[in-house]
Amino acid sequence: MNPITDKLKIYLQDWAVHFIRSKDVIAKKIADIAQNAEDVDILVNFNDGKKQAIIVAPLLDANAVDSALEKLKPFKEQKNKTALFLFNTTSNLKKVISEWQKLATFDMQFMIVFVNPFSNLDHKWCLFPQTHHSLSDKSALETGLKSLFGAVGAVSEDELERKIK
């Protein structure tokens, strides 16, 4: 990794932990959250013994999807929730669309969270690829995902590098 990529990953990982904690304020189902544990970036341990394994990949490169799914596979096999957090960039959306078959067949509990922390709209949108794939019109996949993507607003790689120091 290069220094810029490292900064983006740390920023997004911290954002994700804050987001996860804020979702649990009332329910209080989380026992603890570990970072960089068991070969994943974030490991959420719930009071009932279940886990959620999360990979943080700010900008998807050529092998990022395969690498993320490989790291999440043991958690999927144990029936735990899994997730991938990434920035809401045009290149990330294109990569998700190009890797759709792998993502849509990975697991019912697998979630992708697209994040734009600088948006004046919403800051994230979530996608469960397998559910989305089974319910949506296959010919409208790209149009539908672009619509969800636009609801948060794209963040460019240049903007990320300028704002995350």
Buried (B, 14 or more C-beta within 10 A) or exposed (E): EEEBBEBBBBBBBEBBBEBBEEEBEEEEEBEEBBBEEEEBBBBBBBEEEBBBBBBBBBBBEEEBBEBBBEBBBBBBEEEBBBBBBBBBBEBBBEBBBEBBEBBBEBBEBBBBBBBBBBBEEEBBBEBBBBBBBEEBEEEEBEEBBEEBBEEBBBBEBEBBEEEBE
